[in-house]
Amino acid sequence: MPGVPRTSALPRLTKAQYDNTIRDLLGIDSQPSSMLAPDGVGSVDQRAWDGYKTAAETVAAAVMADRGARAKAIPCTPEGDGAACAHQLIDTLGRRAFRRPLTDEERGRFQALYARRKELTETGSFDDGAQLLIEGFLVSPSFLMRAEINETPEGEYFALNSHEVASRLSYLLWGSMPDDALFAAADADALLTPEQILAQARRMLADPKSRGMVKAFHEHYLHMGPGTRWSNIQRDPAAFPDFDASMVPLLSEETDRFIEHVVFDQTGTFQELVTTPVGFVNASLAPLYGLDPAQFNGAELVPVDLDPTQRSGLFTRLGFLVSHSGYDRTSPILRGAFLQKEVLCADIPPPPPMVEGTPLPTDEGLTTNRARVDAQTAPDACKFCHHTYINPTGFALEAYDAVGAYQQTESFSGAPIDTRVSVDMGESLVELDGPVALSEAIASSPEAQKCYVRKWVSFAYERELNSEDACTVDELSARLTQGGYTVLDLIADLTQSQSFRVRALQTEVAP
């Protein structure tokens, strides 16, 4: 049945959302979230509160010191005691900071705060009072939390009002507060129907701010970022002289550029994301793609049509291949396990204790990495998962070495590399040969398509999936499977489920 989670939360702004909101609200782009505690859920503890206060004080002072930011925050020129201008500041800045109109009680509380400026600030001047007001807004729960408190019944749930829908839209698609057009729609109460919401979502996806959200999702999808395999890469310099540590950031940058190109520049589909043979290359990366570095000027990554018989989409880009390899050899296990578990959503249990340190056999008769890995995973405790799911998927990518370069023979033996495999893809066993065929099989796989949708739904709704999300996933997966359904179409349609427009009622928990 369609529905919403049985519980609803009042989430705080994440650090990324905090920075984006401060930028759009006040014009300060200095990453003040560096002063905040790490992202978390639950009650605000003393460390978190101290961080919020420090950040608010710092941002408020920076606004008053910056002419452009000051003009953005203060919409008038003070006269007399400045109260009239301060009240105008409260109405205009408060409405944007809280992502809704202020209540009379809130307005009165901030007016009283300004009236006490002489006892609360050093000079009691208008500027000190305005800085105090800005600081007050930034430590308010209505700024720090994305509260949804409307109590209009809709069946078993509460319907969000237009301002709450506007906030959901903006933080889903931009990771930030609404813009003027979205505020205007909310003020006109024109965000109550799926059609009204979809029109805004499509408009917002055309804004460059949506690119950051798409990048964040795919970095989550690929497990990229600090502290991941993508950030801690070392290679044997004797075996791979064309690779050095300075190239590590380029692997993530090229992947991000490729995704942005397919999703936005090509208005591409999931299928095209997995099969498009385009790379973003500079002189450093060129040798790994088999290209002449002399054809590239400087460090700038430029789009290049790669050999379509060797490269096909996201999982044949250098970033994925290098991050899922070892120090001196490829890792079919890392590559295959990731594709099965994270791209096909196969339910593969964790390995038994004590088996991960099993050494790689190097017997003379084992002349390929493939043969060695199969022998390594031959024990009964490993064999079923590895020989059925993980190894065959990884072996299709053995055409790329540990730095992602295309290879046809083993460096240590000269033996030809065999990429012929039978890959388990949910309800079917697919016979294929090589990475291009693997990419095409993933692109057409209902399991991979549904897995991609599941991860989008979880990411967009900021929760682990539950049974009540099943209809949303099934509906969007059916559209994706039909073809021609772009990634941007999918994102826009995430706003069309009932759960996007309502929140759950509080439920009593039995003692």
C-alpha positions in Angstrom: 0.0 0.0 0.0 1.2 3.5 -0.6 2.0 5.4 2.5 4.5 7.2 4.7 6.8 6.0 7.5 5.1 5.3 10.7 7.2 7.9 12.5 8.2 11.4 11.4 11.2 13.3 12.6 12.2 17.0 12.9 15.6 16.8 11.3 18.3 19.4 11.9 20.1 20.9 9.0 23.1 18.9 8.0 26.5 20.7 7.9 26.2 20.8 4.1 22.7 22.2 4.3 23.7 24.7 6.9 26.5 26.1 4.6 24.1 26.2 1.6 21.4 27.9 3.6 23.7 30.6 5.1 25.0 31.3 1.6 21.5 31.7 0.1 20.0 33.5 3.1 22.8 36.0 3.8 25.4 35.8 1.0 28.1 34.4 3.2 30.0 31.6 1.5 32.7 30.7 4.1 31.6 27.2 5.2 30.6 28.2 8.7 29.7 24.5 9.4 33.3 23.9 10.2 32.4 25.3 13.6 29.6 22.8 14.1 29.6 19.4 15.7 29.5 16.4 13.3 26.1 15.6 11.8 23.9 13.5 14.1 20.4 12.8 15.2 18.7 13.0 18.6 18.8 15.8 21.1 21.1 18.8 20.8 23.9 18.3 23.4 26.2 20.9 24.8 28.8 20.5 22.1 26.3 20.9 19.3 24.7 24.0 21.0 28.1 25.6 21.5 28.9 25.1 17.8 25.6 26.7 16.8 26.2 29.7 19.0 29.8 30.2 17.8 28.8 29.9 14.1 25.8 32.3 14.6 28.1 34.9 16.3 30.7 34.6 13.5 28.2 34.7 10.6 26.3 37.7 12.1 29.5 39.6 12.5 30.6 38.8 9.0 27.3 40.0 7.6 27.6 43.4 9.2 31.2 43.7 8.0 30.3 42.9 4.4 28.5 45.5 2.3 26.7 43.0 0.0 25.7 40.7 2.8 24.5 43.5 4.9 22.3 44.9 2.1 20.9 41.4 1.6 20.0 41.1 5.3 18.8 44.6 6.1 16.2 45.9 3.6 16.1 49.5 4.8 18.0 52.5 6.1 17.5 53.1 9.8 16.0 56.4 11.1 15.6 57.6 14.7 16.1 54.7 17.1 16.0 52.3 14.1 13.0 50.3 15.4 11.0 50.6 12.2 13.9 49.3 10.1 14.6 46.6 12.7 11.0 45.5 12.5 11.2 45.3 8.7 14.4 43.2 9.1 12.6 40.9 11.4 9.7 40.3 9.0 11.8 39.9 5.8 14.8 38.0 7.2 12.7 36.0 9.6 10.4 34.8 6.9 13.3 33.5 4.8 15.3 32.1 7.8 12.3 30.2 9.1 11.1 29.2 5.6 7.6 30.5 6.5 5.9 33.6 7.8 6.6 34.5 11.4 3.8 34.1 14.0 2.8 37.2 15.9 4.4 35.7 19.0 7.7 35.2 17.2 7.6 38.7 15.8 7.0 40.2 19.2 9.9 38.2 20.7 12.4 39.4 18.2 11.1 43.0 18.5 11.6 42.7 22.2 15.1 41.5 21.6 15.9 44.5 19.5 14.4 46.8 22.2 16.9 45.3 24.7 19.9 45.9 22.5 21.4 48.5 24.9 21.7 46.0 27.7 22.7 43.1 25.4 25.3 44.7 23.2 28.4 46.8 23.6 27.1 50.1 22.2 23.3 49.6 21.8 23.5 51.0 18.2 21.3 49.9 15.4 24.1 47.9 13.9 24.7 46.0 17.1 20.9 45.5 17.4 20.7 44.2 13.8 23.7 41.8 14.4 21.9 40.6 17.6 18.7 39.9 15.6 20.6 38.0 12.9 22.4 35.9 15.5 19.1 35.2 17.2 17.5 33.9 14.0 20.5 31.6 13.4 20.3 29.9 16.8 16.5 29.5 16.6 15.2 26.0 16.3 13.0 27.2 13.5 16.2 27.9 11.5 18.2 24.9 12.6 15.4 22.4 12.2 13.2 21.6 9.2 10.1 21.6 11.3 6.8 20.3 9.9 4.0 21.1 12.4 0.8 21.6 10.2 -2.1 19.6 11.6 -4.5 19.5 8.6 -5.8 15.9 8.5 -5.4 13.8 5.3 -6.7 10.4 6.0 -4.4 8.7 8.5 -1.9 11.5 8.2 -1.3 15.2 8.4 -1.0 17.1 5.1 2.0 19.4 4.8 1.1 23.0 4.1 2.6 24.8 1.1 5.6 26.3 3.1 6.5 22.9 4.4 6.3 21.4 0.9 8.5 24.2 -0.4 11.1 23.4 2.3 11.0 19.7 1.4 11.4 20.5 -2.3 14.3 22.9 -1.7 16.2 20.6 0.6 15.7 17.6 -1.6 16.7 19.2 -4.8 19.1 22.0 -3.7 20.2 21.1 -0.2 19.2 24.6 0.7 16.4 27.0 1.5 13.6 27.9 -1.1 14.3 30.7 -3.6 11.9 33.7 -4.3 9.9 31.8 -6.8 9.3 28.9 -4.4 8.4 31.3 -1.6 6.0 33.0 -3.9 4.3 29.7 -4.7 4.1 28.8 -1.0 2.7 32.2 -0.2 0.0 31.7 -2.8 -0.8 28.2 -1.3 0.1 26.8 -4.7 2.1 23.7 -3.6 -0.7 21.4 -2.6 -1.3 19.2 -5.6 1.1 16.8 -7.3 0.9 18.8 -10.5 1.9 22.0 -8.7 4.8 20.3 -7.0 6.0 18.6 -10.2 6.1 21.9 -12.0 8.3 23.4 -9.3 10.5 20.4 -9.2 11.2 20.5 -12.9 12.0 24.2 -12.7 14.4 23.7 -9.8 16.2 20.8 -11.6 17.1 23.3 -14.3 18.9 25.4 -11.8 22.6 24.8 -11.4 22.1 24.3 -7.7 20.6 20.9 -8.4 23.9 19.6 -9.7 25.3 19.5 -6.2 22.5 17.2 -5.1 23.0 14.9 -8.1 26.7 14.8 -7.3 26.1 14.0 -3.7 23.7 11.2 -4.5 26.1 9.5 -6.9 29.0 9.8 -4.5 26.8 8.1 -2.0 25.8 5.5 -4.6 29.5 4.8 -5.4 30.7 5.0 -1.8 33.0 8.0 -2.7 34.4 10.6 -0.4 36.9 11.0 2.5 37.7 7.8 4.4 36.6 5.5 1.5 38.5 3.4 -1.0 38.4 6.4 -3.3 40.6 8.5 -0.9 43.1 6.0 0.3 44.8 4.8 -2.9 48.4 3.6 -3.2 50.0 1.6 -6.0 53.3 -0.2 -6.5 55.4 2.4 -8.3 57.6 -0.3 -9.9 54.5 -2.1 -11.4 52.6 1.1 -12.3 55.0 3.9 -13.2 52.3 6.0 -14.9 50.4 6.3 -11.6 51.2 8.6 -8.6 49.4 10.0 -5.6 48.7 13.4 -7.3 46.2 11.5 -9.6 44.0 10.3 -6.8 41.8 13.5 -6.6 41.5 13.4 -10.4 39.8 10.0 -10.2 36.9 11.4 -8.2 36.8 14.6 -10.2 36.6 12.7 -13.5 33.8 10.5 -12.2 31.8 13.6 -11.0 32.3 15.3 -14.3 31.2 12.2 -16.2 28.0 11.9 -14.1 27.2 15.6 -14.5 27.7 15.3 -18.3 25.4 12.3 -18.7 22.6 13.5 -16.3 22.5 17.2 -17.3 24.3 17.8 -20.5 23.0 14.7 -22.3 19.7 14.6 -20.2 20.6 10.9 -20.0 19.0 7.8 -18.5 20.4 5.3 -16.0 21.1 3.1 -19.0 23.3 5.8 -20.6 25.0 6.4 -17.3 26.2 2.8 -17.4 27.1 2.6 -21.1 28.2 6.0 -22.4 31.9 5.7 -23.6 32.9 9.3 -22.7 35.8 10.1 -20.4 37.1 13.4 -18.9 40.8 13.3 -19.5 43.9 15.4 -19.0 47.6 14.8 -19.7 48.0 12.9 -16.4 45.1 10.5 -17.0 45.6 10.1 -20.7 48.2 7.2 -20.5 45.8 5.2 -18.4 43.1 5.5 -21.0 45.6 4.5 -23.8 45.7 8.1 -25.1 48.6 10.3 -26.1 49.3 12.9 -23.2 50.8 15.3 -25.8 47.3 15.8 -27.1 46.2 17.4 -23.8 47.2 20.8 -22.5 47.5 21.4 -18.8 45.5 19.9 -16.0 42.0 20.7 -17.2 39.8 17.6 -17.7 38.2 17.7 -21.2 35.6 15.3 -22.6 36.9 12.6 -24.9 35.2 9.8 -26.8 36.8 6.6 -25.6 37.2 3.4 -27.5 33.6 1.9 -27.2 35.1 -1.6 -27.5 37.1 -1.0 -24.3 35.0 1.5 -22.2 31.3 1.6 -21.5 30.0 3.9 -18.8 30.4 4.5 -15.1 32.0 1.2 -14.0 34.7 1.4 -16.7 35.9 4.8 -15.6 39.3 4.9 -13.9 37.8 6.0 -10.5 35.8 2.8 -9.9 38.4 0.5 -11.3 41.3 2.0 -9.3 39.5 2.3 -6.0 38.4 -1.3 -6.2 41.9 -2.8 -6.8 44.9 -3.7 -4.7 48.4 -2.3 -4.3 49.9 -4.4 -7.0 47.1 -6.3 -8.7 43.4 -6.1 -9.6 40.8 -7.2 -7.1 37.9 -9.1 -8.8 36.5 -9.7 -5.3 36.2 -5.9 -4.5 34.9 -5.1 -8.0 32.5 -8.0 -8.1 31.2 -7.7 -4.6 30.5 -4.0 -5.1 28.6 -4.5 -8.3 26.5 -7.4 -6.9 25.7 -5.8 -3.5 25.5 -2.1 -4.4 24.5 -2.0 -8.0 22.4 -5.2 -8.3 21.3 -5.1 -4.6 22.1 -8.8 -4.3 21.7 -10.1 -0.7 25.1 -11.5 -0.1 26.0 -12.3 3.5 29.3 -11.1 5.0 32.2 -13.4 4.8 32.8 -15.9 7.7 35.2 -14.9 10.4 38.9 -15.3 9.8 38.7 -16.0 6.0 39.5 -12.5 4.7 43.2 -13.1 5.4 43.4 -16.2 3.2 46.5 -15.7 1.2 46.4 -15.6 -2.6 47.9 -18.8 -4.1 50.9 -18.3 -6.4 51.4 -21.9 -7.7 53.2 -22.1 -11.0 50.1 -23.6 -12.7 48.0 -20.5 -11.7 49.1 -18.2 -14.5 46.3 -15.6 -14.2 44.9 -13.5 -11.4 41.5 -15.1 -12.2 42.8 -18.6 -11.5 44.5 -17.5 -8.3 41.4 -15.8 -7.0 39.2 -18.8 -7.8 41.7 -21.0 -5.9 41.8 -18.6 -3.0 38.0 -18.7 -2.7 37.6 -22.5 -3.3 37.1 -23.5 0.4 33.6 -24.5 1.3 33.1 -21.5 3.5 33.7 -19.2 0.6 32.9 -21.0 -2.6 29.1 -20.6 -3.0 29.0 -16.8 -2.7 32.3 -16.2 -4.5 32.0 -18.6 -7.4 28.3 -18.0 -7.9 28.0 -14.2 -7.5 31.2 -12.2 -6.7 34.0 -13.7 -8.7 32.3 -14.0 -12.1 31.2 -10.4 -11.9 34.7 -9.2 -11.1 36.3 -11.4 -13.7 34.5 -9.5 -16.5 36.5 -6.5 -15.4 39.9 -8.2 -15.5 40.5 -6.4 -18.8 41.6 -3.5 -16.6 44.7 -3.5 -14.4 45.0 -2.1 -10.9 45.3 1.5 -12.3 42.4 1.1 -14.7 44.4 0.7 -17.9 43.2 -1.7 -20.5 45.1 -5.0 -20.6 44.9 -8.3 -22.6 47.6 -10.3 -20.9 48.8 -10.8 -17.4 51.9 -8.7 -16.5 53.4 -11.4 -14.3 53.0 -14.3 -16.7 52.0 -13.1 -20.1 49.0 -15.4 -20.1 45.9 -14.1 -22.0 43.2 -12.7 -19.8 39.9 -14.5 -19.9 36.8 -12.3 -19.3 34.1 -14.8 -20.3 31.7 -15.3 -17.4 28.2 -16.2 -16.4 26.9 -13.4 -14.2 24.0 -14.0 -11.8 21.6 -11.0 -12.1 18.7 -11.8 -9.9 16.4 -14.0 -11.8 18.7 -14.6 -14.7 22.1 -16.0 -15.5 23.8 -13.8 -18.2 26.5 -15.2 -20.4 28.9 -12.4 -21.4 32.5 -11.6 -22.4 34.2 -8.5 -21.0 33.5 -5.2 -19.4 31.5 -3.6 -22.3 29.1 -6.6 -22.3 28.9 -6.4 -18.5 27.9 -2.8 -18.6 25.2 -3.5 -21.2 23.9 -6.3 -19.0 23.8 -4.0 -16.0 22.1 -1.3 -18.0 19.3 -3.7 -19.1 19.0 -5.5 -15.8 15.7 -5.0 -13.9 17.6 -5.7 -10.7 20.1 -2.9 -11.4 17.4 -0.5 -12.4 15.3 -1.2 -9.3 18.4 -1.0 -7.1 19.2 2.4 -8.5 15.7 3.6 -7.8 15.8 2.2 -4.2 18.9 4.1 -3.5 17.4 7.3 -4.9 14.2 6.9 -2.8 16.3 6.3 0.4 18.6 9.2 -0.4 15.8 11.6 -1.2 13.5 10.7 1.7 16.5 10.6 4.1 15.7 7.3 5.6 16.2 3.6 5.3 13.5 2.1 3.1 10.5 0.4 4.7 7.6 -1.7 3.4 5.5 1.5 2.8 8.0 2.7 0.2 7.6 -0.4 -1.9 4.9 1.1 -4.2 7.0 4.1 -4.9 10.0 2.0 -5.8 8.0 -0.4 -8.0 6.3 2.5 -9.9 9.5 4.4 -10.6 11.3 1.2 -11.5 8.7 0.3 -14.1 9.2 3.7 -15.7 12.9 3.3 -15.7 12.7 -0.1 -17.3 10.6 1.2 -20.2 13.6 3.2 -21.5 13.8 6.9 -22.3 13.1 7.8 -18.7 15.9 10.2 -17.7 17.6 10.5 -14.4 16.1 14.0 -14.1 12.6 12.5 -14.7 13.2 10.1 -11.9 14.3 12.8 -9.5 11.3 15.0 -10.3 8.9 12.0 -9.8 10.3 11.4 -6.3 8.2 14.4 -5.3 5.0 12.8 -6.5 4.5 10.1 -3.9 1.9 10.6 -1.1 4.7 10.4 1.5 6.3 13.5 0.0 3.2 15.6 0.8 2.2 14.3 4.3 3.6 13.4 7.6 2.7 10.7 10.1 0.8 11.3 13.2 2.6 10.8 16.5 2.0 7.3 17.8 2.0 6.2 21.4 4.5 3.5 22.3 3.3 1.0 24.8 5.5 0.9 28.0 
